[in-house]
């Protein structure tokens, strides 16, 4: 049997046998994504429908997990899964050299991004002002001295906290700010240590970051990564149905955040009036593995019949043109 098909069968059998909806988390899906990326790199165009359906199973699990996080008001986990990039690099610019050698004093990050764009062309893109560039393409700028170093952002730590000790000594005076301590009085009772009404110097880390660094998205959120792969492979109707589920999860999260009852309380006790049950059940996700099972059935039919064309897929020509999307760089 074709080696790639063998690998895909093993991958899906392992995925099916290890799914635990109660303990499902982002790490489990990410590991499976990495394994599928490895298989995709060696695949031919003829394997694209099978790989696309395998990726669809992962997005179904991601939807299921998003709904679980939303229904239980797990905001941080929901944000990490659906919105927040999994890996961001902070590129620390050599502002002194750039000013001295190129005469650039203002908007140095914008000037640097233009240099990167001019150098790598179509391999450059941005997302809300952040670069989206392969890290290997930035080594050239380290060699030229334009970049001092590249540091991975700690995912759940504020940039100002992580980089407060990174401001060069010779640049610290330029990034000082004055913080005025307000003297408490009867109208403004503020707990203070020491005397009020004084001005103290403090490093303005946020200002330094905005003037001396550029953010580069190395790995997007799991949801965005998978949707980017599937955008050229699955039918528009299927992708719309997935997006509607993510929108449903966001609605549920907002509902719970406003103080409503969590899915974890189901079946609801006497503290929740029966009249509210319909509203709660309508708003919460209650997602299941039904979508995952449907995609698995399509995959089984595709494996058993090479002429079968799943309605969940785009036309085979479109899949061929978008096969490059199946290979993602970790």
Buried (B, 14 or more C-beta within 10 A) or exposed (E): EEEBBEBBBEBBEEBEEEBEEEEBEBEBBBEBBEBBBEBBEEBEEBBBBBBBBBBBBBBBBBBBBBBBBBBBBBEEBBEBBBEBBBBBBBBBBBBBBBEEEEEBEEEBBEBBBEBBBEBBEEEBEBEEEBBBBEBEBBEBBBEEEBBBEBBEBEEEEEBBEBBBEBBBEEBEEBBEEEEEBEEEEEEEEEEEEEEBEEEEEEBBBBBBBEBBBBBBBBBBBBBBBBBEBBEBBBBEEBBEBBEEBBEBBBBBBEBBEEEBBBBEEBEBEEEBEEEEBEEBEEBBBBBEBEBBEBBBEBBEEBBEEEEEEBEBBBEEEBBEBBBEBBBBEE
